[in-house]
Amino acid sequence: MRVIVRSLAIAVGLAITATGCASPPNADVEAAKAAVANAMTERAGEYAPTSLKAAQDAEAAVDVELKAQEGKWFKSYDKTRELAVVAKAAGDKAAADAVAGKATEAAAAKAAADAAAARAKAAVRVGGRIKPPTKIRDVTPVYPAIAQSAHVAGVVTIEATIGPDGKVVDAKVVRSIPMLDQAALDAVRQWEYTPTLLNGKPVPVLVTVTINFRP
C-alpha cells in the first residue's frame, strides 16, 4: 500500500513539475510580432489604421498574458498560444488591407492622371484664332515662409488647362523653383477665366502663366 501511495506521490510530483516548467510558445509569439511589424512596414497606419489598431491590441494582449504567466508558479501557456495565433492573423489582415489600400490609391491616381492627359490632349493652345481667355478670378500665391527665410525668389512657369467653363482643370510646372512650385500651383488651380469659344462653342484651352515670387 505504501508503495502505491509513494508511486502516486511521485507521479503527481512529476506532473506538477512538468506543468510548472511549461515553456512559452516563442515561435507563435515571434510570428505574431513579425506579422504586426510587417503590417507597419506596409504602412497600415496610413492605409488601414483600424486593422492595424486591432493587430496591435492583439499583440498587446499576448504580452499581458506572457507577463501574467511569469508571475505564476504553475504556468500554462495555452491561452498565450491562442492569443498569438489571433495576433498573427490580425497582423496579416492589416498588411493585406494596407496593400489593397495602396493599390486603390494608385489606381485612383492613375485614373486622375489619365483624365488630365485626355483633357490636355483635347485642349487647343492659345494663338491665331484662339484668343487668350480673360481671368475673372485671381488668387494670389502664398509666398512660403521657408522660401522667404532662405531668400528664394524667381519665376515659376505653369502650363494650365482651362476647361470649357473657364475653370482650371489641370496645371503643371514647366519652369521650376522647387521651394515655390507648390504655392504657385495651389494659386493657379483656383483661378477662373471667361470661356474660350471656337466656332461659337466653348472649348478647353492651354495657357502658359508665370508666377513671380519677390522677397
C-alpha positions as CSV (number, residue, x, y, z in Angstrom):
1,M,0.0,0.0,0.0
2,R,2.8,2.3,0.9
3,V,4.5,1.6,-2.4
4,I,1.3,2.6,-4.3
5,V,0.9,5.8,-2.3
6,R,4.6,6.6,-2.9
7,S,4.2,6.0,-6.6
8,L,1.2,8.2,-6.8
9,A,3.0,11.0,-5.0
10,I,5.9,10.7,-7.4
11,A,3.6,10.8,-10.4
12,V,1.7,13.8,-9.0
13,G,5.1,15.5,-8.3
14,L,6.3,14.8,-11.8
15,A,3.0,16.2,-13.3
16,I,3.3,19.4,-11.2
17,T,6.9,19.8,-12.1
18,A,6.0,19.4,-15.8
19,T,3.2,21.9,-15.5
20,G,5.4,24.4,-13.6
21,C,8.1,24.2,-16.3
22,A,5.8,24.6,-19.3
23,S,7.6,26.7,-21.9
24,P,6.1,29.8,-23.6
25,P,5.2,29.4,-27.3
26,N,8.1,31.5,-28.5
27,A,7.6,30.6,-32.2
28,D,4.0,31.6,-32.2
29,V,4.7,34.8,-30.3
30,E,7.5,35.8,-32.7
31,A,5.3,35.0,-35.7
32,A,2.6,37.3,-34.3
33,K,5.1,40.2,-33.7
34,A,6.6,39.7,-37.1
35,A,3.1,39.9,-38.7
36,V,2.3,43.2,-36.9
37,A,5.7,44.6,-37.8
38,N,5.1,43.7,-41.4
39,A,1.8,45.5,-41.4
40,M,3.5,48.6,-40.2
41,T,6.2,48.2,-42.9
42,E,3.3,48.1,-45.4
43,R,2.1,51.4,-44.0
44,A,-1.0,50.0,-42.4
45,G,-1.1,53.0,-40.1
46,E,-1.8,55.2,-43.2
47,Y,-3.9,52.8,-45.4
48,A,-5.6,50.5,-42.8
49,P,-5.4,52.2,-39.4
50,T,-8.4,50.3,-38.0
51,S,-6.9,46.9,-38.9
52,L,-3.5,47.9,-37.5
53,K,-5.0,49.0,-34.2
54,A,-6.8,45.7,-33.9
55,A,-3.5,43.9,-34.6
56,Q,-1.6,46.0,-32.1
57,D,-4.2,45.4,-29.5
58,A,-4.0,41.7,-30.1
59,E,-0.2,41.8,-29.8
60,A,-0.5,43.7,-26.5
61,A,-2.9,41.0,-25.2
62,V,-0.2,38.4,-25.9
63,D,2.4,40.5,-23.9
64,V,0.0,40.9,-21.0
65,E,-0.7,37.1,-20.9
66,L,3.0,36.3,-21.0
67,K,3.7,38.6,-18.2
68,A,0.8,37.2,-16.2
69,Q,2.2,33.7,-16.6
70,E,5.7,34.8,-15.5
71,G,4.3,35.6,-12.1
72,K,2.7,32.2,-11.6
73,W,4.4,29.1,-10.0
74,F,2.4,26.7,-12.2
75,K,2.5,28.1,-15.8
76,S,0.2,27.3,-18.6
77,Y,0.7,28.9,-22.0
78,D,-2.4,27.6,-23.8
79,K,-4.1,31.0,-23.7
80,T,-0.8,32.7,-24.8
81,R,-0.6,30.4,-27.8
82,E,-4.2,31.1,-28.8
83,L,-3.7,34.9,-28.4
84,A,-0.6,34.7,-30.5
85,V,-2.4,33.0,-33.3
86,V,-5.1,35.7,-33.2
87,A,-2.5,38.4,-33.2
88,K,-0.7,36.9,-36.2
89,A,-4.0,36.7,-38.2
90,A,-4.8,40.3,-37.3
91,G,-1.3,41.4,-38.4
92,D,-1.6,39.5,-41.7
93,K,-5.0,41.1,-42.3
94,A,-3.7,44.6,-41.5
95,A,-0.9,44.1,-44.0
96,A,-3.3,42.8,-46.7
97,D,-5.6,45.7,-46.1
98,A,-2.7,48.2,-46.4
99,V,-1.6,46.6,-49.7
100,A,-5.2,46.8,-51.0
101,G,-5.4,50.5,-49.9
102,K,-2.2,51.4,-51.7
103,A,-3.4,49.7,-54.8
104,T,-6.7,51.6,-54.7
105,E,-4.9,54.9,-54.2
106,A,-2.5,54.1,-57.1
107,A,-5.4,53.2,-59.3
108,A,-7.2,56.5,-58.4
109,A,-4.0,58.5,-59.1
110,K,-3.6,56.8,-62.5
111,A,-7.2,57.5,-63.4
112,A,-6.8,61.1,-62.5
113,A,-3.6,61.4,-64.5
114,D,-5.2,59.7,-67.5
115,A,-8.2,62.1,-67.3
116,A,-5.9,65.1,-67.0
117,A,-3.9,63.9,-70.1
118,A,-7.1,63.4,-72.0
119,R,-8.2,66.9,-71.2
120,A,-4.8,68.3,-72.1
121,K,-4.9,66.5,-75.4
122,A,-8.4,67.8,-76.3
123,A,-7.4,71.4,-75.4
124,V,-6.3,73.9,-78.0
125,R,-3.4,76.2,-77.5
126,V,-3.9,80.0,-77.4
127,G,-2.8,81.7,-80.6
128,G,-4.2,82.6,-84.0
129,R,-8.0,82.5,-83.9
130,I,-7.8,81.4,-80.3
131,K,-7.6,84.5,-78.1
132,P,-6.3,84.3,-74.6
133,P,-9.1,83.9,-72.0
134,T,-9.7,86.8,-69.6
135,K,-9.1,86.0,-65.9
136,I,-12.1,86.8,-63.8
137,R,-11.0,85.2,-60.5
138,D,-7.5,85.7,-59.2
139,V,-5.9,84.1,-56.2
140,T,-2.5,85.5,-55.0
141,P,0.1,82.8,-54.3
142,V,1.2,82.4,-50.7
143,Y,4.9,83.0,-50.5
144,P,6.2,80.1,-48.4
145,A,7.8,81.3,-45.2
146,I,10.7,78.9,-45.6
147,A,11.4,80.2,-49.0
148,Q,11.4,83.8,-47.8
149,S,13.7,82.8,-44.9
150,A,16.1,81.2,-47.4
151,H,15.8,84.2,-49.8
152,V,14.5,82.0,-52.6
153,A,12.8,84.1,-55.3
154,G,12.1,84.0,-59.0
155,V,9.6,83.0,-61.6
156,V,7.6,79.7,-61.8
157,T,6.1,79.0,-65.2
158,I,3.0,76.9,-65.3
159,E,1.0,75.4,-68.2
160,A,-2.7,75.4,-67.3
161,T,-5.6,73.7,-69.0
162,I,-8.7,75.8,-68.8
163,G,-11.9,73.9,-69.2
164,P,-14.9,75.0,-71.3
165,D,-16.4,76.5,-68.2
166,G,-13.3,78.7,-67.6
167,K,-12.1,76.8,-64.6
168,V,-8.5,75.4,-64.3
169,V,-8.8,71.6,-64.7
170,D,-5.1,70.8,-64.8
171,A,-1.8,72.6,-64.1
172,K,1.8,71.5,-64.4
173,V,5.1,73.3,-63.8
174,V,7.2,73.8,-66.9
175,R,9.8,76.0,-65.2
176,S,10.5,75.1,-61.7
177,I,11.8,76.6,-58.5
178,P,11.3,73.6,-56.1
179,M,10.5,75.6,-53.0
180,L,7.9,77.7,-54.8
181,D,6.3,75.3,-57.2
182,Q,3.5,74.1,-54.9
183,A,2.5,77.6,-53.8
184,A,2.2,78.6,-57.5
185,L,0.2,75.5,-58.4
186,D,-2.2,76.0,-55.4
187,A,-2.9,79.5,-56.6
188,V,-3.3,78.8,-60.3
189,R,-5.7,75.9,-59.7
190,Q,-8.1,78.4,-58.1
191,W,-8.1,80.9,-61.0
192,E,-11.1,81.2,-63.3
193,Y,-11.4,82.6,-66.8
194,T,-14.0,83.6,-69.3
195,P,-14.9,80.6,-71.5
196,T,-13.0,80.4,-74.8
197,L,-15.1,80.0,-77.9
198,L,-14.2,78.2,-81.1
199,N,-16.8,78.4,-83.8
200,G,-19.2,79.7,-81.2
201,K,-18.7,76.8,-78.9
202,P,-16.7,76.8,-75.6
203,V,-13.5,74.7,-75.8
204,P,-10.7,73.8,-73.4
205,V,-7.5,75.8,-73.9
206,L,-3.9,75.6,-72.9
207,V,-2.3,78.8,-71.5
208,T,1.1,79.5,-70.1
209,V,1.2,81.6,-67.0
210,T,4.1,82.9,-64.9
211,I,4.2,83.5,-61.1
212,N,6.8,85.9,-59.9
213,F,7.9,85.5,-56.3
214,R,9.7,88.5,-54.9
215,P,11.2,88.8,-51.4
